[in-house]
Amino acid sequence: MQLYVKLDEILRERGWSGKVLAENSGVSENRISEIRGNQRTTINREHIAKIMKALDITDMNELFEIREGE
């Protein structure tokens, strides 16, 4: 099982780029790219809070899911 961050899907649905999210959240565009690509094994909780606030997400289940076999 793997914790999967659905940030890429969320940004595509909203028509946002990583740069727009970086500008609105205060999290670096590089960090956004790593999180978006599920390249991080750890994620700073402050970054997640800033990203969720910028996206107006209040439920963690909108951003994360558990996936089997990845």
N, C-alpha and C positions, 0 to 999 in steps of 0.2 A: 504494500500500500504506500501511496505517496500523497503528501499534501500538495495540491495543485492550486496555483494562484490564477484566477480567471481574469486578470487585469487586461490581457490582450483582447479578449472577447468584449469586455466592457467598453474599452476604448473604441474598438471598431464599431460597436452598436451606437455609440454616441458621436462618432465622427471626430473623435479627438486624436491628436498625435501625442506621442510621448513628450514632445516639447511643450505642448499646451498644458498637459498635466503637470509637468515640472514647474512651469510658470505659476500655475494656480495652487500648487501644493507646497512649494518651497523645497521639494526633494530634487536632487540633481537628475538631469536627464539621463546620465549614465546609470544611476541607481534604478531609475524607472525602467530603463531598458533591460537591466538584469532581472528585475522582479517580473516584468512583463514576459520575458522569455523563460521563466522558471529556471534560471541559472543559479540562483542563490540557494544555499543550504540553510542559511539563517537570514532572518529579516528583522530589522530594527523595528521595535514596536512603535516608536515615535514616527517613523516613516509611514507605517501602515495607518496610523491615526491621521496623519496629514493627508495621505492619499484618499482615505475614506471621507474625510471632511470635504476635500476638494470635489469629490464625486457625489457628495451628498448621500453616502451609503451609511446606514446605521446597523445593518445586520451583517455580521461577519460571513454568514453563509452566502451572501451575494458575491463575496470576493474569493472565498476559499471552498474547495471541495476535496474529498478523499477519492483518489482514483486507484483502481486495482491494476496490478501488472505493468506499471510504467516505470 
